[in-house]
Amino acid sequence: GFRKACRGLPMRVLSINGNSTGRLAFAMGGDCLVALVKGTNLKRPQAYGHLGDWPIKGLVTGLPAGRYCDVAQLAVRFEQGVKSCPKEVVVGEDGEVTSGTVLEGDLLAIYTGARLSDDREKPKRLRGEP
């Protein structure tokens, strides 16, 4: 899975339109990407308030083009040949995200081993997915 594929790869911090407090994205090698948004604790409010969801369109990842499954959202291990996923991220030919969002208080994790098949005729679904 993700940990085995990304362990030990060189890490670099990525940014989109400069640095935003509470939002962080980093890549490991050209194979893995993690992005996260700090949540809001209503019992101990911070000065930054709600950050909201983070549309990561335009984030340059270095990953190969394709549709990726956000493995952080899965309750089961990702299986090769899967054609759909509860939450997907699309990376363009230039390695830039063309579609994807990190929800406030959550994280996103994609890697080359969780690239979704482009053959959409008969989708293979993950166990437990409707």
C-alpha positions, 0 to 999 in steps of 0.5 A: 500500500501507500506506506510501503510505496512511499517510505524512504522517498525524498520528500519536498513541500509543495505550495499553491499560490504561496503558503497558507496557514493550516494547509500543507501538501508534500510529495515523496519522490515522483510517486506519492502526494499527501495534502492536509487541512487543519480542522477547527476545534470548537472548544479551543478556537484558534485565531485562524477560524475555519479554513474551509475545504482546499481545492488543490487544482493547480498543485504541481505534484510531479506524479504521472498523469491519470486518475488516482484514488484517495487511499486515505478515504478507503476503509479497505486496501486499494486493489489494482484494476479498480475503476472508481473510488469514493474520492478521486484526484485527477493529475494532468500531463504536466503533473498538475492537479486538474481536479481534487479537494482536501476537506477541512480537518482531513487529509488526502493521500494518492500514489502511483500504485492507486492509479485508477483504470481508464477502462470504464466499461464495466467498473470494478468496485471496491468491496463495500462501495455502493 
